[in-house]
Amino acid sequence: PPCVYRKRAVDALDRAGRDWRIAYTCASLAGSLAAGNLTARTRSDRRDELGDIGRALDRLAEQLEERQATLRTQEDRLTTMLDSMAEGVFVTDDQGMIDLTNDALDALVELEPLGRTIIEVIRDVDLHEAVMDAIEDESRRGSREVAFDYMVDSQPRHFVAQVAPLEHGGGAIGVIHDVTKHVAADRVRRDFIANASHELRTPVTLIRA
């Protein structure tokens, strides 16, 4: 009868509409995840294949959100640890561009270091070469030590940098130690020994005579 066919047609159109809506929702969720929006969900309660796809996408979104939260926590801990260090720290990519620093390094240099090479920030050729050597080190082992002078608040200061390649992937990490006080103390010690030797030379000569 026509009424039966009409009902079947209406039911088919209704199912097609619901299928289209869940398919569109799944596609929208996939796009949101790709764009970095991990809070989107389909929240489908359907008991068919499309519903299974929607729930699978929801589980994927939840897992990605949990991983992102874990990574954010680890990043916050790393930032806190680096910023608590007295030494300046910088990390470069495989092209030698600085993409991570800590507060100590930011306070040390005059230019914004991110997106620049180390020689643009600290104009020392030996330090720059150490960074590039570390990046090009295929063994990804070993470190390089570089001593250099750098003006801070119009005063010359002495530094020693330890530079090593990143273990995974390209890039290098550098840790800069301010050894100005150690150098000054060593100079005082040497001067004291030299002066003491000079002052004692004459009395010793007289005693021997």
C-alpha positions as CSV (number, residue, x, y, z in Angstrom):
1,P,0.0,0.0,0.0
2,P,1.1,3.6,-0.6
3,C,1.1,4.4,3.1
4,V,3.6,1.6,3.8
5,Y,5.9,2.7,1.0
6,R,5.6,6.3,2.3
7,K,6.5,5.2,5.8
8,R,9.5,3.2,4.6
9,A,10.7,6.2,2.6
10,V,10.4,8.5,5.6
11,D,12.2,6.0,7.8
12,A,15.0,5.7,5.2
13,L,15.3,9.5,4.9
14,D,15.4,9.7,8.7
15,R,18.2,7.1,8.9
16,A,20.1,8.8,6.1
17,G,19.8,12.1,7.9
18,R,21.0,10.6,11.2
19,D,23.9,8.9,9.4
20,W,24.8,12.2,7.7
21,R,24.8,14.0,11.1
22,I,27.0,11.5,12.8
23,A,29.3,11.3,9.8
24,Y,29.5,15.1,9.8
25,T,30.2,15.1,13.5
26,C,33.0,12.6,13.2
27,A,34.5,14.5,10.3
28,S,34.3,17.8,12.4
29,L,35.9,16.0,15.4
30,A,38.8,14.8,13.2
31,G,39.3,18.3,11.9
32,S,39.2,19.7,15.5
33,L,41.8,17.2,16.7
34,A,44.0,18.0,13.7
35,A,43.7,21.7,14.6
36,G,44.7,21.0,18.2
37,N,41.3,21.3,19.8
38,L,41.4,18.2,22.0
39,T,38.2,19.0,24.0
40,A,35.9,18.2,21.1
41,R,33.8,15.0,21.3
42,T,31.0,13.3,19.3
43,R,29.3,11.9,22.4
44,S,27.5,9.5,20.1
45,D,25.1,6.9,21.7
46,R,24.3,5.1,18.5
47,R,24.7,1.4,18.4
48,D,26.0,0.9,14.9
49,E,29.2,1.2,12.9
50,L,29.1,5.0,12.8
51,G,28.5,5.1,16.5
52,D,31.5,2.9,17.1
53,I,33.6,5.3,14.9
54,G,32.4,8.2,17.0
55,R,33.2,6.6,20.3
56,A,36.6,5.5,19.0
57,L,37.3,9.1,18.0
58,D,36.2,10.2,21.5
59,R,38.6,7.8,23.1
60,L,41.4,9.0,20.9
61,A,40.7,12.6,21.8
62,E,40.7,11.7,25.5
63,Q,44.1,9.9,25.2
64,L,45.6,12.8,23.2
65,E,44.3,15.3,25.9
66,E,45.8,13.2,28.7
67,R,49.2,13.0,26.8
68,Q,49.1,16.7,26.2
69,A,48.5,17.3,29.9
70,T,51.4,15.0,30.8
71,L,53.7,16.8,28.4
72,R,52.6,20.2,29.7
73,T,53.4,19.1,33.2
74,Q,56.8,17.8,32.2
75,E,57.5,21.0,30.3
76,D,56.5,23.1,33.4
77,R,58.8,21.0,35.6
78,L,61.7,21.4,33.1
79,T,61.1,25.1,32.8
80,T,61.1,25.5,36.6
81,M,64.3,23.4,36.9
82,L,66.1,25.4,34.2
83,D,65.0,28.7,35.6
84,S,66.3,27.8,39.0
85,M,69.8,27.3,37.7
86,A,72.4,29.9,38.1
87,E,74.1,28.9,34.8
88,G,72.8,30.1,31.5
89,V,71.3,27.3,29.3
90,F,70.4,27.4,25.7
91,V,69.2,24.7,23.2
92,T,69.4,25.0,19.4
93,D,67.7,23.2,16.6
94,D,69.7,21.3,13.8
95,Q,70.3,24.6,12.0
96,G,71.9,26.3,15.1
97,M,68.9,28.5,15.8
98,I,68.2,28.9,19.6
99,D,64.7,27.6,20.5
100,L,65.0,27.3,24.3
101,T,66.7,29.3,27.0
102,N,66.4,29.8,30.7
103,D,66.1,32.9,32.8
104,A,69.8,33.1,33.6
105,L,70.8,33.2,29.9
106,D,68.0,35.7,29.1
107,A,69.4,38.0,31.9
108,L,73.0,37.5,30.6
109,V,72.5,38.6,26.9
110,E,71.2,41.9,25.5
111,L,69.3,40.5,22.5
112,E,66.3,38.2,22.5
113,P,68.0,34.9,21.9
114,L,65.1,32.8,20.5
115,G,65.3,32.4,16.7
116,R,68.9,33.6,16.6
117,T,72.2,31.7,16.4
118,I,74.5,31.8,19.3
119,I,77.1,34.0,17.5
120,E,74.3,36.6,17.0
121,V,73.6,36.6,20.8
122,I,77.1,36.1,22.2
123,R,79.7,37.2,19.6
124,D,82.3,34.5,20.2
125,V,83.6,32.5,17.2
126,D,84.9,29.6,19.3
127,L,81.5,29.2,21.1
128,H,79.7,29.3,17.7
129,E,82.0,26.7,16.2
130,A,81.6,24.4,19.3
131,V,77.8,24.6,18.8
132,M,78.0,23.8,15.1
133,D,80.5,20.9,15.7
134,A,78.1,19.5,18.3
135,I,75.2,19.7,15.8
136,E,77.3,17.9,13.1
137,D,78.6,15.2,15.5
138,E,77.0,12.1,14.1
139,S,78.0,10.0,17.1
140,R,75.9,12.3,19.3
141,R,78.4,11.8,22.1
142,G,80.9,14.0,23.9
143,S,81.0,17.6,24.9
144,R,83.1,20.6,24.1
145,E,84.4,23.2,26.5
146,V,84.9,26.8,25.4
147,A,86.3,29.7,27.5
148,F,85.3,33.2,26.4
149,D,84.9,36.8,27.7
150,Y,81.7,38.7,27.5
151,M,80.7,42.2,28.5
152,V,77.9,42.4,31.2
153,D,76.8,45.8,32.3
154,S,79.8,47.3,30.6
155,Q,82.1,45.0,32.7
156,P,84.2,42.2,31.2
157,R,83.3,38.8,32.6
158,H,84.8,35.4,32.1
159,F,82.7,32.4,31.1
160,V,83.2,28.7,30.4
161,A,80.6,26.9,28.2
162,Q,79.9,23.2,28.0
163,V,78.4,22.3,24.6
164,A,77.1,18.9,23.7
165,P,74.9,17.4,21.0
166,L,71.3,16.5,21.8
167,E,71.0,12.7,22.1
168,H,67.9,12.4,20.0
169,G,67.5,14.4,16.8
170,G,69.5,17.4,15.7
171,G,70.6,20.4,17.7
172,A,72.8,21.1,20.7
173,I,72.6,22.2,24.3
174,G,75.0,24.6,26.0
175,V,75.5,25.4,29.7
176,I,77.4,28.7,30.4
177,H,79.2,29.1,33.7
178,D,80.3,32.5,35.0
179,V,83.8,31.9,36.3
180,T,84.7,35.5,36.8
181,K,85.1,35.1,40.6
182,H,87.2,32.0,40.1
183,V,89.5,33.7,37.6
184,A,89.8,36.7,39.9
185,A,90.6,34.4,42.9
186,D,93.2,32.5,40.8
187,R,94.8,35.8,39.7
188,V,95.0,36.9,43.4
189,R,96.5,33.6,44.3
190,R,99.1,33.9,41.6
191,D,99.9,37.5,42.4
192,F,100.3,36.6,46.1
193,I,102.7,33.7,45.3
194,A,104.7,36.0,43.0
195,N,104.8,38.8,45.6
196,A,105.7,36.4,48.4
197,S,108.4,34.8,46.4
198,H,109.9,38.2,45.6
199,E,109.7,39.4,49.2
200,L,111.3,36.2,50.5
201,R,114.0,36.1,47.9
202,T,116.2,38.7,49.5
203,P,116.1,37.4,53.1
204,V,116.7,33.9,51.9
205,T,119.7,35.1,49.9
206,L,121.1,36.9,52.9
207,I,120.6,33.8,55.1
208,R,122.4,31.6,52.6
209,A,125.2,34.1,52.4
